[in-house]
Amino acid sequence: MYIYVKIQVKTLFKIMFSRPLSRVLIGGFARRSLTSQARNNSGRQQYQWSRARWNFGRAKSTGVAATVALSGGIAFVLHASNAPSDKKLATSSKVDYNEVRKSIAALLDDNNFDDGSYGPLLVRLGWHASGTYSHIDSTGGSNGGCMRFQPESDWGANKGLHLARQRLESVYHKYPGLTYADLYTLAAVVAIEEMGGPKIKWRPGRCDHPDGKKSPPDGRLPDAAQGAQHIRDIFYRMGFTDQEIVALVGAHSLGRCHTDRSGFEGPWTFAPTTFSNEYFRLLLEEKWQIRRWKGPKQYEDVKTKTLMMLPADMALIEDPEFRKYVVQYAKDGDTFAKDFAAAFEKLLELGVDFKTTDGNNKSLWSRIFG
Ligand code: HEM
């Protein structure tokens, strides 16, 4: 980072001495941006910028030169403010994501784990990494990869997800430049595709934060014991519609609940490692009763008593607006797959600004003016 800034300052100097007017305007525009990045570096850079400002008073401008200089200044600022803030960002463009996909796919199966696959757990990882987003203050979301740090790693809602993160560790180390934030989301996409689900559009660009300081407050992920109002509160906060909510929760065709994680127990479908619309069909067609046990309130299918539904799952058929989509998706698996892919893509991109190469949520305005 330091070397990078230094090179830019050198280049700027060349421009300043060959084009007096350019140096003036560049100094004026770029000052805040660069000095904020160089603040912790040497005083020499501060001095160079002071000189650029000093030149301002001596310059005599012409329209043409000013335009050239202004463009040059803005281009320079954009370039400088895009300077990679760590090694990861500097190399991320070199990552071969097709190879990363293959590596993730290769570690899904494990006969000693759950139903024989890490797939469902990886889907939950990508969802919980992203589902913290709030469009009200633009905090949370998958950018930053903060779940690997406290406090997010310790949240009750994230219990068990350390197993998913550990599983992915070898992939992270195999590809220099890959960020955890990209890896957690790409793993969910690959898992869905490998389990027979739709292709989901995914692109890299998330950065890793160095600690958990930017994690949003706990309590942003849904509480399975609650009903329709709570589900809407949580997902509207992320910017989803009722239709998107139902499509997303259809991911419960995959995986199961664990007493040592959420306290609930059992799978939603008979084929928990296959992506399908079975969750919706079973919700509608089976008879569900409250399970008698010592655990939290959950439902079991009357026929086999082997499947389960959470109170939040039942809310999807109790609420008339949600139910409409459950009926539609139970009938039409292709529409479900298509809608799920679109909603899941949206989920994984919440709070990530792909326009900036550093994924740091900086607007064009803030990149120019600091
Ligand atoms: C109303 C919203 C939701 C609630 C209340 C909810 C709740 C839960 C709970 C309690 C578990 C069990 C965790 C465990 O004990 O291991 C779980 C698992 C799971 N959830 Fe959700 N969830 C919701 C939405 C979603 C969404 C939007 C997705 C993905 C798009 C998703 C994907 C999964 C998957 C794949 C599992 C299985 C994980 C495994 O097998 O280890 N869930 N969910």
Residues whose N, C-alpha, C, O or C-beta is under 5 A from the ligand:
A	BS01	HEM	P120 L121 V123 R124 W127 P222 D223 A224 I231 L248 V249 A251 H252 L254 G255 R256 C257 H258 R261 S262 G263 F264 A312
